[in-house]
Amino acid sequence: MRLDLMTPAADLMTDDGYNRAFSLHGIVMVWFFLIPSIPNTFGNFLIPLMIGARDLAFPRLNLASWYIYLAGGLVTLMVVVLGGVDTGWTFYTPFSSAFANGYVVAAMSAVFVSGISSILTGLNFIVTVHKLRAPGMTWGRLPLFVWSHYATALILVLATPVLAITLVLVALERLFGIGIFDPRLGGDPLLFQNLFWFYSHPAVYIMVLPALGVVSELITSAAHKRVFGYWFIAYSSIAIAVIGFLVWGHHMFVAGQSLYASAIFSFLSIAVAVPSGIKVYNWTVTLYKGDISLDAPFLFAMGFIGLFVIGGLTGLMVAMLAIDVHVHDTYFVVAHFHYIMVGGTVSAFFGALHYWWPKITGRLYNDIWARVAALFVFGGFNLTFFPQFLLGYEGMPRRYHVYAPEFQALHVLSSAGASLLALGYLLPAFYLFRSLRYGKPAGPNPWGATGLEWTTPSPPPQHNFDEPPIVDSGPYAYPLQETKDGA
Amino acid sequence: MAHEEETATTENRLHGPFHDTARQHEADRLGMLVFLASEVMLFGGLLGGALAIRLLHPVDYGRAAAQLHLWLGGLNTAILLTSSLLVALAVEAVRSGQARLAAWQLRGAMLLGIAFLAVKGLEYTLEYRDGLVPGLAGAHLESLVHALFMNLYFAATGLHALHVIGGLALLGFAAASRLAQADRNAVVVGNIALYWHLVDVVWIFLYPTLYLARPS
């Protein structure tokens, strides 16, 4: 896609081909990577470890959710092979129900199925956190990673079904011509947007809340300092989850809802910035006068904060009614959500991968290369998406691949950034896989961090703990008394 | 814990990550409740849609609602509530060790569930005869809002009927399983009962939203 966008003309792809390409990019990335990435990999592994449990509450349900996710992925793959869809990842009606080409129903079923997997994961997390905490692991002693996953699970369980029913209605409309959203059949396309964004805006927090949890862990561990404002960070996760349900209307400022509704949604959307800001300030204070080690996980965490702040501040801009009307459906919005969703989630995902890799595999990787990768991801990301803010502000609309010549310079910059970013994504694959074979044994606690997960051997035994741990203090009891072992 | 000696049945056996059965039962119950919360949100989308249509077109909505068979819907409400009562009694019977009684109560609840579906089928037939099914030849609907209302009606009651069928399967399992009825903690029967109550509660919301929203 970025190659095609290097020039103002359509030279690589046809119009339809481009539409299918960006739809698939969105569907796969949003539904099959960003939403499940951190909870399903790190959450599943770490939540039981962090609260001193042997496993999640319903291990078989967990396995089922993996197979369900796999089934959804296979259907998506089938859609790709058969020729794809051109609806965009949002499946807006009435386009998706009446006009779109391709395998819309199949793609939506894939999303629907992956949604079931999300609900089961969320359910499992909630029950696990409530019922499987080790003796002494009070709510006030839960690691912040667990808090953020708890908040995420609430959204997963309460928002995903609304998306499911919406997709079912679109499918019914497409297959049987029943009118819910299509105005020709008496339906209301705005209703779709209301229902869809009621899920999908909280879904952004599904992507970003686990990332926030990861960063809280990385920051306090890198600073070797007690995290500042534990309860503020914990409750701000819950606050983001709750307010996240109330802001969907900001996707419809120019879709024809009343001005009063828009003003209220604008206010609520700005309000989300408060708990987000609380987190950033608390991380900063945690780092202040910390004994900071500049390891790769820390660099990824700092990259996250940088991207999250840019994404968040531009989020404030698009939450303002007047600015949004100007930049609506331009690259400004594209850049904004990539900063939050991709920059945020992927940086944190890599940070988590590097931080817990020794725990998961028992091996250490090459630290120099990991730091280089962190710089590539941060630099490449900014080079890719910052020009898009400028493009959008100057009026480049999203979803177009043929554009006015004056936008070319910025598009070339953006494409160059994308290749740097790709390099940053590929590098870890090499040195991480290499570490499996040649890496030094990590020992139980290579970072000198606190937390139950670092008290087990790396990798942990099958049931995590040989005997149930007893917790007698809060998390983050830095400075750590013992000497660092392992590293 | 008090229940630990009761490990005779599979339902009581410790599984997975748990250290004691009481905690495991609490987790099973909480898991079911969280799942039901997500089911509530599933129907919440439909009820939200109905609310939106009613706010936008109050007069046409009321007129469309008046075409439904109020008394058949009312009969179904009574049937479903009664079967929910039977299921609740079955849970109490399991708790007090009357497995045979519980099995009969569960079977009774199933019969009522089947009766519900039969009445629903009769209603659909009548609506088909009245030309109230949008998109079919011979449909005569007064307005687009009327068509929209009927679409929503079929989507919502159809989805609810699917849940009734799923609930019947669960009830059938509970009625057939001796082990589930012998479990004094009523873990399986209790959770299946919760599901059946949800099916009931959803109907309790659908009935006024669809049937009773007529002009008096």
Contacts between the chains, C-beta under 8 A, distances in Angstrom:
chain1	res1	chain2	res2	distance
A	48	B	17	6.8
A	53	B	17	5.4
A	54	B	16	7.4
A	54	B	17	3.8
A	55	B	16	5.7
A	55	B	17	3.9
A	56	B	17	6.9
A	57	B	16	7.3
A	57	B	17	6.7
A	57	B	18	7.9
A	57	B	27	4.8
A	57	B	31	6.7
A	58	B	16	7.1
A	58	B	27	7.8
A	58	B	31	6.3
A	59	B	16	4.7
A	59	B	17	6.9
A	60	B	16	7.6
A	61	B	31	7.9
A	119	B	35	7.7
A	119	B	38	5.2
A	122	B	34	7.7
A	122	B	38	8.0
A	123	B	31	5.8
A	123	B	34	4.7
A	123	B	35	5.7
A	123	B	38	7.3
A	124	B	31	7.7
A	126	B	30	7.3
A	126	B	34	5.3
A	127	B	27	5.1
A	127	B	30	4.9
A	127	B	31	4.6
A	127	B	34	6.6
A	130	B	27	7.5
A	130	B	30	5.8
A	131	B	23	5.8
A	131	B	26	5.7
A	131	B	27	4.0
A	131	B	30	6.4
A	132	B	17	6.0
A	132	B	18	7.5
A	132	B	23	7.8
A	132	B	27	7.2
A	157	B	34	5.6
A	157	B	37	6.1
A	157	B	38	4.7
A	157	B	41	7.8
A	158	B	37	6.5
A	158	B	38	6.8
A	158	B	41	5.3
A	159	B	41	7.2
A	160	B	38	6.9
A	160	B	41	7.9
A	161	B	38	4.8
A	161	B	39	6.8
A	161	B	40	8.0
A	161	B	41	4.1
A	161	B	42	3.7
A	161	B	44	7.5
A	161	B	45	7.1
A	162	B	41	5.5
A	162	B	42	7.3
A	162	B	44	6.5
A	162	B	45	4.4
A	164	B	42	6.0
A	165	B	42	5.2
A	165	B	43	7.5
A	165	B	45	3.8
A	165	B	46	5.9
A	165	B	159	7.7
A	166	B	45	6.1
A	168	B	155	7.7
A	168	B	159	7.6
A	169	B	49	7.8
A	169	B	155	6.4
A	172	B	155	6.3
A	176	B	135	6.8
A	177	B	135	5.2
A	178	B	134	6.4
A	178	B	135	6.5
A	178	B	151	4.3
A	178	B	154	7.2
A	178	B	155	7.0
A	179	B	134	6.9
A	179	B	144	7.6
A	179	B	147	5.9
A	179	B	148	5.8
A	179	B	151	5.6
A	180	B	49	6.9
A	180	B	148	7.0
A	180	B	151	5.8
A	180	B	152	6.8
A	180	B	155	7.1
A	185	B	134	7.6
A	185	B	144	7.3
A	185	B	147	6.6
A	185	B	148	7.5
A	185	B	151	7.7
A	186	B	143	7.7
A	186	B	144	3.1
A	186	B	145	6.2
A	186	B	146	7.9
A	186	B	147	4.6
A	186	B	148	4.0
A	186	B	151	7.8
A	187	B	148	6.1
A	187	B	151	7.9
A	188	B	52	7.0
A	188	B	53	7.5
A	188	B	56	7.4
A	188	B	148	7.9
A	191	B	49	5.8
A	191	B	52	5.6
A	194	B	48	7.5
A	194	B	52	7.2
A	195	B	45	5.4
A	195	B	48	6.9
A	195	B	49	7.1
A	198	B	45	7.8
A	198	B	48	7.9
A	463	B	17	7.7
A	468	B	19	6.6
